[in-house]
Amino acid sequence: MKLWHDDIQRPPDSSWTWARTNEIAMAFLSTKDIEEASLDHDLGLHDFDPDQPDADLSVSPNAHLQPDGYDLVTWMVAAGVVPPKVTIHSWNPVGAKRMASALLDAGCSEVVVAPFDPAVRGTA
């Protein structure tokens, strides 16, 4: 299974299972055989309609209280559920670098940082 972790951007295609929150991602990672994960850093828009124009530009009043992708990565490392291949598709360069560093420090050998561009479907 391939896991797409993003609160508002839909997966690039139907081969990905979508987790809009860390809790949903944790449930999949705990119970499924995840071969690949593509992770976002900034979260908090999971209550917004992803099909609304410019939904990814919305501002959640409690976004600063939401767990982020780094929180998921630290849990993945501690729980020992890091997939063999991880892509970080966040547009947040500081958050993406922090996530990648944590995975590399934990021994994950295949970590790619590639910001997701919804205009170019099929990339992650």
Secondary structure, DSSP 8 states (H G I E B T S, - for coil): -EEEE-SSS--SSTTEEEE-SHHHHHHHHHHS--SEEEE-S----TTS-TTSTTGGG---TTGGGS--HHHHHHHHHHHT---SEEEE--S-HHHHHHHHHHHHHTT-SEEEE----TTSTT--
